[in-house]
Amino acid sequence: MPLKSKTVKTNVGLLRNSILGVFTGSDGIISALAVVFGFFAATLLILAIGKNPSGMYQAMLQAVSGFDARRGTWNARYTGEWLVVSVPLILCALSMGFAARAGLFNIGAEGQYIAGLTAAQIIAVYFPPVPVLHWVMAVCGAAAAGAVWGGIVGFFKARYKVSEVVATIMMNYIALYLHRIILLALPGSNSFKTPDFPVTASVSSSLLASVTNGSRLNYGLWFAAASILLYWLIMEKTAFGFSLRASGFNKDAAQYAGINVKFNISAAMSIAGAFAGLAGASVSLGVFSYGRILTAFDGYGFDGIAAALAGNSTAGGTAIAGLLFGMLKSAQPLMQSRQIPKEITSIIMALVVVFISMRTGIRLFVEWRRKK
């Protein structure tokens, strides 16, 4: 073989292995590719039904920035509403992600969210209307209720090895129906709502609303930001977080090293539940002036599972994925106004999860290609 041809072939091989090495070593890149593939597939689907995909992207741009490309107008309210939808998604995703880092699969963020929502609404109705203290107690009560609801599953997992997947699924339905039983029994409640909250129970923010042209953006934004920071500090900067991650990697090895795995399981599920309970408070106290009596799941907990998977259960990645999925959900009515089926956003979210779930297969393929 001529020397020049051999050199070119060697360089091409090195370049290929370098590129494949990036895909093998970075979960973030694989997640980014999954998102790209999801949007690409959605574009093809829109073309297949004879619609213009630019309408989808214009709707997403407007949902995030408030800029309407069709009319050349800008309204910050859309940005505020995007963040309103994203906040509970991020918090529920943190719930799923925190448990996942400890080796647990928390399907129960929806139930923990409902537990938090229920506690927040009861405290909002009955606690003395003391400014600031009222909503602080409601928010703390919501986080505590979510922690208890998650901790129950953690206790049975640690003590009796009950599958957290089965237990959390069951607890979701228990939370929903207990929520209805409790709130329907409150004086003044009807089939859909409780009595109105005192103003002191609200976490709405006149400043955030004015900045976003009258949107419903509220203090829940700061709850989410603080939770992301707390998540990162616990998991990446504390000995407790290290012990949680060690338990998640290998419970037997962690136990042998002297780590209290049973305590970690219970603690991880309780903290995860607190994040989801906080999501319930952000929705019930920030978006509504009365307590809602749910007839079905809101879906934040289930969508949070997808966001956590897309974000690789890291603090930053989960936050970005929550914002992405929040953008997709808030863009739905804007898509409909452009004759784009709103269901396309659900397809994108599902495809992202499917592509990410293929991560192991992609890695095996990449390793195989590198060896050729």
C-alpha positions as CSV (number, residue, x, y, z in Angstrom):
1,M,0.0,0.0,0.0
2,P,1.4,3.5,-0.9
3,L,2.7,5.4,2.1
4,K,0.4,8.3,1.5
5,S,-2.7,6.1,1.2
6,K,-1.8,4.3,4.4
7,T,-1.3,7.6,6.3
8,V,-4.7,8.9,5.1
9,K,-6.3,5.7,6.2
10,T,-4.6,5.9,9.6
11,N,-5.7,9.5,10.1
12,V,-9.3,8.7,9.2
13,G,-9.3,5.8,11.6
14,L,-7.9,8.0,14.4
15,L,-10.6,10.7,13.7
16,R,-13.3,8.0,13.7
17,N,-12.2,6.6,17.0
18,S,-11.9,10.0,18.5
19,I,-15.5,10.9,17.5
20,L,-16.8,7.5,18.7
21,G,-14.9,8.0,21.9
22,V,-16.8,11.2,22.6
23,F,-20.2,9.4,22.1
24,T,-19.0,6.6,24.4
25,G,-17.8,8.8,27.2
26,S,-20.4,11.5,27.5
27,D,-24.0,10.9,28.7
28,G,-24.6,14.6,28.0
29,I,-23.8,14.3,24.3
30,I,-26.0,11.2,24.0
31,S,-28.9,13.1,25.6
32,A,-28.4,16.0,23.3
33,L,-28.4,13.7,20.3
34,A,-31.6,12.1,21.6
35,V,-33.3,15.5,21.7
36,V,-32.0,16.3,18.2
37,F,-33.3,13.0,16.9
38,G,-36.7,13.6,18.6
39,F,-37.1,17.0,16.9
40,F,-35.9,15.5,13.6
41,A,-38.5,12.7,13.8
42,A,-41.2,15.2,14.7
43,T,-40.2,17.4,11.7
44,L,-40.6,14.4,9.4
45,L,-44.0,13.5,10.9
46,I,-45.3,17.1,10.3
47,L,-44.1,17.0,6.7
48,A,-45.8,13.6,6.3
49,I,-49.2,15.1,7.2
50,G,-48.7,18.0,4.8
51,K,-48.0,20.7,7.3
52,N,-45.1,23.2,7.5
53,P,-42.6,22.3,10.3
54,S,-41.7,26.0,10.6
55,G,-45.0,26.5,12.5
56,M,-43.7,24.1,15.2
57,Y,-40.4,25.9,15.7
58,Q,-42.1,29.3,15.6
59,A,-44.5,28.2,18.4
60,M,-41.5,27.0,20.5
61,L,-39.7,30.3,19.9
62,Q,-42.7,32.2,21.0
63,A,-43.2,30.1,24.0
64,V,-39.7,30.7,25.2
65,S,-38.9,34.2,24.1
66,G,-42.4,35.7,23.6
67,F,-41.5,36.7,20.1
68,D,-44.3,36.1,17.5
69,A,-42.4,35.6,14.1
70,R,-45.7,35.9,12.2
71,R,-46.7,39.3,13.5
72,G,-43.3,40.6,14.6
73,T,-44.6,41.3,18.1
74,W,-43.2,40.5,21.5
75,N,-45.0,39.6,24.7
76,A,-43.1,38.5,27.8
77,R,-46.1,36.8,29.2
78,Y,-45.3,33.7,27.1
79,T,-41.9,33.5,28.8
80,G,-43.5,33.7,32.2
81,E,-46.0,31.0,31.4
82,W,-43.2,28.8,30.1
83,L,-41.4,29.1,33.4
84,V,-44.7,28.4,35.3
85,V,-45.1,25.1,33.5
86,S,-41.4,24.2,33.8
87,V,-41.1,24.8,37.6
88,P,-43.1,21.7,38.8
89,L,-41.6,19.6,36.0
90,I,-38.1,20.5,37.2
91,L,-39.0,19.7,40.8
92,C,-40.6,16.4,40.0
93,A,-37.6,15.6,37.8
94,L,-35.3,16.3,40.7
95,S,-37.4,13.9,42.7
96,M,-36.9,11.1,40.2
97,G,-33.3,12.0,39.7
98,F,-32.3,12.1,43.4
99,A,-33.7,8.6,44.0
100,A,-32.0,7.4,40.8
101,R,-28.6,8.5,42.0
102,A,-29.2,6.3,45.1
103,G,-30.1,3.3,42.9
104,L,-33.8,3.7,43.2
105,F,-36.5,4.1,40.6
106,N,-39.1,6.5,41.9
107,I,-42.3,6.3,39.9
108,G,-44.1,8.0,42.7
109,A,-43.3,11.6,42.1
110,E,-46.9,12.1,41.1
111,G,-48.3,10.8,44.3
112,Q,-45.7,12.8,46.3
113,Y,-46.7,15.9,44.3
114,I,-50.4,15.3,45.2
115,A,-49.5,14.8,48.9
116,G,-47.7,18.1,48.9
117,L,-50.5,19.8,47.0
118,T,-53.0,18.5,49.5
119,A,-51.1,19.6,52.6
120,A,-50.4,23.0,51.1
121,Q,-54.1,23.5,50.4
122,I,-55.3,22.4,53.9
123,I,-52.7,24.7,55.6
124,A,-53.7,27.5,53.2
125,V,-57.4,27.2,54.2
126,Y,-57.0,26.7,58.0
127,F,-53.7,28.3,59.1
128,P,-54.1,31.8,60.7
129,P,-53.6,34.4,57.9
130,V,-50.3,35.8,59.2
131,P,-48.4,37.5,56.3
132,V,-45.3,35.6,55.1
133,L,-45.6,33.0,57.9
134,H,-48.8,31.6,56.3
135,W,-47.3,30.7,52.9
136,V,-44.0,29.6,54.5
137,M,-45.9,27.1,56.7
138,A,-47.9,25.9,53.7
139,V,-44.8,25.4,51.6
140,C,-42.9,23.6,54.4
141,G,-46.0,21.5,55.1
142,A,-46.1,20.5,51.4
143,A,-42.4,19.5,51.4
144,A,-42.9,17.5,54.6
145,A,-46.0,15.7,53.2
146,G,-44.1,14.7,50.1
147,A,-41.1,13.6,52.2
148,V,-43.4,11.4,54.3
149,W,-45.1,9.9,51.3
150,G,-41.7,9.1,49.7
151,G,-40.3,7.9,53.0
152,I,-43.0,5.3,53.5
153,V,-41.8,3.6,50.3
154,G,-38.2,4.0,51.3
155,F,-38.9,2.4,54.7
156,F,-40.6,-0.7,53.2
157,K,-37.8,-0.9,50.6
158,A,-35.0,-0.8,53.2
159,R,-36.8,-2.9,55.9
160,Y,-38.6,-5.5,53.8
161,K,-37.1,-5.2,50.3
162,V,-40.4,-4.2,48.8
163,S,-40.0,-3.1,45.2
164,E,-40.0,0.7,45.1
165,V,-41.5,0.6,41.6
166,V,-44.6,-1.4,42.6
167,A,-44.9,0.5,45.9
168,T,-44.7,4.0,44.3
169,I,-47.2,3.1,41.6
170,M,-49.7,2.0,44.2
171,M,-48.9,5.1,46.4
172,N,-49.8,7.3,43.5
173,Y,-53.4,6.1,43.4
174,I,-53.6,6.1,47.2
175,A,-52.5,9.7,47.2
176,L,-55.1,10.7,44.6
177,Y,-58.1,9.1,46.3
178,L,-57.0,10.2,49.8
179,H,-56.7,13.7,48.4
180,R,-60.3,13.6,47.2
181,I,-61.6,12.1,50.4
182,I,-59.9,14.7,52.6
183,L,-60.6,17.8,50.6
184,L,-64.2,16.9,49.8
185,A,-64.8,16.6,53.5
186,L,-63.7,20.2,54.1
187,P,-66.6,22.6,54.9
188,G,-67.3,24.8,52.0
189,S,-65.8,22.4,49.4
190,N,-67.6,21.2,46.3
191,S,-66.7,18.6,43.7
192,F,-64.0,20.7,42.1
193,K,-62.6,23.2,44.6
194,T,-62.1,24.2,48.3
195,P,-62.9,27.6,49.7
196,D,-60.7,30.5,48.4
197,F,-57.3,30.9,50.1
198,P,-56.5,34.0,52.1
199,V,-54.1,36.3,50.3
200,T,-51.5,35.6,52.9
201,A,-51.3,32.0,51.6
202,S,-50.4,32.9,48.1
203,V,-46.8,32.7,46.7
204,S,-47.7,34.8,43.7
205,S,-45.2,37.7,43.0
206,S,-46.3,41.0,41.7
207,L,-42.8,41.8,40.6
208,L,-42.4,38.6,38.6
209,A,-45.9,39.1,37.1
210,S,-45.2,42.7,36.1
211,V,-41.8,41.8,34.5
212,T,-43.6,39.1,32.5
213,N,-46.6,41.2,31.5
214,G,-49.1,39.7,33.9
215,S,-48.1,36.1,33.7
216,R,-48.7,33.7,36.6
217,L,-45.0,33.4,37.4
218,N,-44.5,33.2,41.2
219,Y,-42.1,32.4,43.9
220,G,-42.1,28.8,42.8
221,L,-39.3,29.9,40.4
222,W,-37.0,30.5,43.4
223,F,-38.1,27.2,45.0
224,A,-36.9,25.4,41.9
225,A,-33.7,27.4,41.7
226,A,-32.9,26.7,45.4
227,S,-33.8,23.0,44.9
228,I,-31.4,22.7,42.0
229,L,-28.6,24.2,44.0
230,L,-29.4,22.0,47.0
231,Y,-29.5,18.9,44.9
232,W,-26.1,19.7,43.4
233,L,-24.6,20.5,46.8
234,I,-25.9,17.3,48.4
235,M,-24.9,15.0,45.6
236,E,-21.6,16.4,44.5
237,K,-20.2,18.2,47.5
238,T,-21.1,16.2,50.7
239,A,-20.1,12.9,52.2
240,F,-23.8,12.0,52.5
241,G,-24.2,12.5,48.7
242,F,-21.1,10.4,48.1
243,S,-22.6,7.6,50.3
244,L,-25.9,7.9,48.3
245,R,-24.1,7.5,45.0
246,A,-22.0,4.7,46.4
247,S,-25.2,2.9,47.4
248,G,-26.6,3.5,44.0
249,F,-23.5,2.0,42.2
250,N,-23.3,-1.1,44.3
251,K,-25.3,-1.6,47.5
252,D,-23.3,-4.7,48.6
253,A,-19.9,-2.9,48.2
254,A,-21.3,0.2,50.0
255,Q,-22.5,-2.0,52.9
256,Y,-19.1,-3.7,53.1
257,A,-17.5,-0.3,53.2
258,G,-19.5,0.6,56.3
259,I,-22.2,2.8,54.6
260,N,-25.7,2.5,56.2
261,V,-27.5,1.5,53.0
262,K,-30.9,1.1,54.6
263,F,-30.7,4.6,56.0
264,N,-29.7,5.9,52.6
265,I,-32.6,4.3,50.9
266,S,-35.1,5.8,53.3
267,A,-33.4,9.2,53.3
268,A,-33.1,9.3,49.5
269,M,-36.8,8.5,49.0
270,S,-37.8,11.1,51.7
271,I,-35.7,13.9,50.1
272,A,-37.0,12.9,46.6
273,G,-40.6,13.1,48.0
274,A,-39.8,16.6,49.4
275,F,-38.9,17.9,46.0
276,A,-42.1,16.6,44.5
277,G,-44.1,18.0,47.4
278,L,-42.6,21.3,46.8
279,A,-43.8,21.1,43.2
280,G,-47.3,20.6,44.6
281,A,-47.0,23.8,46.7
282,S,-45.7,25.8,43.7
283,V,-48.8,24.9,41.7
284,S,-51.5,25.0,44.3
285,L,-50.3,28.3,46.0
286,G,-48.8,30.1,43.0
287,V,-51.1,29.4,40.2
288,F,-54.5,29.1,41.9
289,S,-56.3,31.2,44.5
290,Y,-58.3,28.2,45.7
291,G,-57.7,24.5,46.4
292,R,-58.3,22.2,43.4
293,I,-59.9,18.8,44.1
294,L,-58.3,16.6,41.5
295,T,-60.3,14.1,39.5
296,A,-57.2,12.7,37.7
297,F,-53.4,13.0,37.8
298,D,-51.9,16.3,36.8
299,G,-49.1,14.5,35.1
300,Y,-46.1,16.5,36.4
301,G,-44.7,13.5,38.2
302,F,-44.8,11.3,35.2
303,D,-43.4,13.9,32.9
304,G,-40.7,14.5,35.5
305,I,-39.5,10.9,35.0
306,A,-38.8,11.7,31.4
307,A,-37.1,14.9,32.2
308,A,-34.8,13.2,34.8
309,L,-33.9,10.5,32.2
310,A,-33.1,13.2,29.6
311,G,-31.0,15.1,32.1
312,N,-29.1,12.0,33.3
313,S,-30.3,12.7,36.8
314,T,-27.7,15.5,37.3
315,A,-28.8,18.9,38.8
316,G,-27.9,20.9,35.7
317,G,-29.1,18.4,33.1
318,T,-32.4,17.8,34.9
319,A,-33.0,21.6,35.0
320,I,-32.3,22.0,31.3
321,A,-34.5,19.0,30.5
322,G,-37.3,20.4,32.6
323,L,-37.1,23.7,30.8
324,L,-37.1,21.8,27.5
325,F,-40.2,19.7,28.3
326,G,-41.9,22.8,29.8
327,M,-41.3,24.6,26.6
328,L,-42.9,21.7,24.6
329,K,-46.0,21.7,26.9
330,S,-46.5,25.5,26.9
331,A,-46.1,25.6,23.1
332,Q,-49.0,23.3,22.5
333,P,-51.8,25.9,22.2
334,L,-49.5,28.0,20.0
335,M,-48.9,25.0,17.7
336,Q,-52.7,24.5,17.4
337,S,-53.1,28.1,16.3
338,R,-50.6,27.3,13.4
339,Q,-52.5,24.1,12.5
340,I,-49.8,21.9,14.0
341,P,-51.2,19.0,16.1
342,K,-50.4,19.6,19.7
343,E,-49.8,15.9,20.2
344,I,-46.5,16.3,18.4
345,T,-44.9,17.6,21.6
346,S,-45.8,14.4,23.4
347,I,-44.3,12.4,20.5
348,I,-41.1,14.4,20.9
349,M,-40.9,13.8,24.6
350,A,-41.6,10.1,24.1
351,L,-38.9,9.8,21.4
352,V,-36.3,11.5,23.5
353,V,-36.9,9.0,26.3
354,V,-36.8,6.1,23.8
355,F,-33.5,7.3,22.3
356,I,-32.0,7.8,25.7
357,S,-33.1,4.3,26.8
358,M,-31.1,3.0,23.9
359,R,-27.9,4.5,25.4
360,T,-26.5,1.1,26.4
361,G,-27.1,-0.2,22.9
362,I,-25.5,2.8,21.4
363,R,-22.4,2.3,23.6
364,L,-22.1,-1.3,22.6
365,F,-22.4,-0.4,19.0
366,V,-19.8,2.4,19.4
367,E,-17.4,0.0,21.1
368,W,-17.9,-2.5,18.3
369,R,-17.2,0.1,15.7
370,R,-14.0,1.3,17.5
371,K,-12.6,-2.3,17.5
372,K,-13.1,-2.7,13.8
